[in-house]
Amino acid sequence: MTVPPARKRLLFSLVLAGAMLATVGAPQSQATAAAPAAAAGTDCDALWRTRMALWIKYRRCFNDPKARALPGATDCHRTRDEALMTMSGPDHARLELYQARAAELGCTHDD
């Protein structure tokens, strides 16, 4: 099933709005973790960093030196598939939306 671009943008906006609302009244660590989502969507590098933050949350290991240099990336023990299997439904949906937005922008960064 193909999702029309306008619907993808709407879904992406809703996810971003939810991420921003999640930071209101949240402990500082949760607010900081959700903040990159608000910046993602307009810039390929910001989208990549946001996706990497999600993967790091699920302890995915990276081969890419740039990804391994990110904060928290050294505390890993899962392959991409293992991390994906443990990912929550909302985080998986966010990841897919970020990937779709990156494709729309023509971004070349890989997960």
C-alpha positions as CSV (number, residue, x, y, z in Angstrom):
1,M,0.0,0.0,0.0
2,T,1.4,3.4,-1.0
3,V,0.8,6.3,1.3
4,P,0.2,9.6,-0.5
5,P,2.9,12.3,0.3
6,A,0.3,14.6,1.8
7,R,-0.8,11.9,4.3
8,K,2.8,11.1,5.1
9,R,3.5,14.8,5.9
10,L,0.4,14.9,8.1
11,L,1.4,11.8,10.0
12,F,4.9,13.1,10.4
13,S,3.5,16.4,11.8
14,L,1.3,14.5,14.3
15,V,4.3,12.4,15.5
16,L,6.4,15.6,15.9
17,A,3.6,17.3,17.8
18,G,3.2,14.2,20.1
19,A,7.0,14.2,20.7
20,M,6.9,17.9,21.6
21,L,3.9,17.4,23.9
22,A,5.7,14.5,25.6
23,T,8.4,16.9,26.8
24,V,5.9,19.1,28.7
25,G,6.2,18.2,32.3
26,A,8.5,15.3,31.6
27,P,11.7,14.8,33.6
28,Q,14.7,16.5,32.0
29,S,16.1,13.2,30.6
30,Q,12.8,12.4,28.8
31,A,12.5,16.0,27.5
32,T,16.0,15.9,26.1
33,A,15.5,12.6,24.4
34,A,12.3,13.8,22.7
35,A,13.7,17.2,21.6
36,P,15.6,16.0,18.5
37,A,12.2,14.8,17.0
38,A,11.0,18.4,17.0
39,A,14.0,19.5,14.8
40,A,13.8,16.6,12.4
41,G,11.9,16.8,9.2
42,T,13.6,19.7,7.5
43,D,17.2,18.6,7.3
44,C,18.7,15.3,6.3
45,D,21.4,15.4,9.0
46,A,18.8,16.2,11.7
47,L,16.6,13.3,10.4
48,W,19.6,11.0,10.5
49,R,20.6,12.0,14.1
50,T,16.9,11.5,15.2
51,R,16.8,8.0,13.7
52,M,20.2,7.1,15.2
53,A,18.9,8.3,18.6
54,L,16.0,5.8,18.3
55,W,18.3,3.0,17.3
56,I,20.7,3.8,20.2
57,K,17.7,3.7,22.6
58,Y,17.3,0.1,21.6
59,R,21.0,-0.7,21.9
60,R,21.7,-1.2,18.2
61,C,25.4,-1.6,17.2
62,F,26.7,0.4,14.2
63,N,29.5,-0.2,11.7
64,D,29.6,3.4,10.5
65,P,32.2,5.4,12.4
66,K,30.0,8.5,12.4
67,A,27.2,6.6,14.1
68,R,29.5,5.0,16.6
69,A,30.7,8.4,17.6
70,L,27.2,9.5,18.7
71,P,26.6,9.7,22.5
72,G,25.4,6.3,23.8
73,A,26.3,4.4,20.7
74,T,29.1,2.4,22.4
75,D,26.7,0.8,24.8
76,C,25.3,-1.6,22.2
77,H,24.6,-5.3,21.9
78,R,22.0,-5.8,19.2
79,T,22.0,-6.1,15.5
80,R,19.6,-3.9,13.5
81,D,17.0,-6.8,13.3
82,E,17.3,-7.5,17.0
83,A,16.8,-3.8,17.9
84,L,13.9,-3.6,15.5
85,M,12.2,-6.6,17.1
86,T,12.4,-5.0,20.6
87,M,11.3,-1.5,19.4
88,S,7.9,-0.3,20.7
89,G,5.1,0.3,18.2
90,P,5.2,4.1,18.6
91,D,9.0,4.2,18.1
92,H,8.8,1.9,15.1
93,A,6.1,4.2,13.6
94,R,8.4,7.2,14.2
95,L,11.3,5.5,12.6
96,E,9.3,4.7,9.5
97,L,8.0,8.3,9.3
98,Y,11.6,9.6,9.6
99,Q,12.8,7.2,6.9
100,A,9.9,8.2,4.6
101,R,10.7,11.9,5.2
102,A,14.4,11.3,4.4
103,A,13.4,9.6,1.2
104,E,11.2,12.5,0.2
105,L,14.1,14.9,0.8
106,G,16.4,12.7,-1.1
107,C,18.7,12.1,1.9
108,T,21.6,9.7,1.3
109,H,22.2,8.7,5.0
110,D,21.6,5.1,5.8
111,D,20.3,3.5,9.0
